[in-house]
Amino acid sequence: MLNILVVDDSIVIRRTLTMKLEQMGHTVVAQAKSGKEAVSFYKEHMPDLVTMDITMPSMNGIEALKIIKKKYSNAVVIMVTSHGEEKLVMDAISNGAKGYILKPITDEKLTTVIAKVFPELSECK
Amino acid sequence: MSIDIENINKIMNSINNELKIFLTNDMSLNILKIKNIPEYIPKEHFATIKLSRDISLVISLNIDNSLFEVLFNNFFEGHILEDDKEELIAALPDEIINIVVGLAIKGFPKKYRDLELGLPLKLQQNQILEILNKNTSLSYKIVTNSGNLVYSIIYKV
């Protein structure tokens, strides 16, 4: 099971993602409210996975992704978007994001994206 | 730049479709009726968001207490800390309008699909009413088996 950093400016998404991930058996090691916090918490916790909101005030998810990937090239980040904005998602993928989830977040979407990024977890079952 | 009623109706249709999907598929509710209403008054759990680029649209959504309680329980399934509750109640309408309008953009008329969705606006009831008074609006009510949701699209003609 994974240690996960959840990044979203919305408390609704932070709490729902945390609840769903923990129900799946993962551990949410920290919840960040901004890109800046994400960079700081990544260094502190070195999680296996980051779920990163794209649109956030102060530092958005793509800027935070770039900083994290530059410092920690093995970082695994999946983006969370509500916009269906292909350009932003493509920008994130080209900057090293491993996948994305379109809000609203469901158990099925989470399971699918985690299985895609960590196929060994499914194989272990 | 202004927008004509034909395109506003297409935008409304796309928002209606995403609200239907959200309420039925994601929240497991039944929609009993969707109807055009003459007036929008944000008074219970409401949120407002702006779309802009060549044109500017403001969308405001109000969820009544009965429906809000069901949506809140569906989102958090009872797994919340008491300390978080007030903040979650305040933030949930923002999250719902962000999700629904964000997803609706793909169904807008082609020339409006590049509208930029801002973060939800922190507007009070009187501020929304002022925007409504200064502009033109079109409003809808969605009646579900668990309560009602009304929303308005505010634009310049």
Interface residues (C-beta under 8 A of the other chain):
Chain A: D9 S10 I11 V12 I13 R15 T16 M19 T55 P57 T81 S82 H83 G84 E85 L102 K103 P104 T106
Chain B: F22 D26 F75 F76 E77 H79 I80 D84 E87 L88 A91 L92 D94 E95 N98 I99 G102 L103 I105 K106 L117 L119
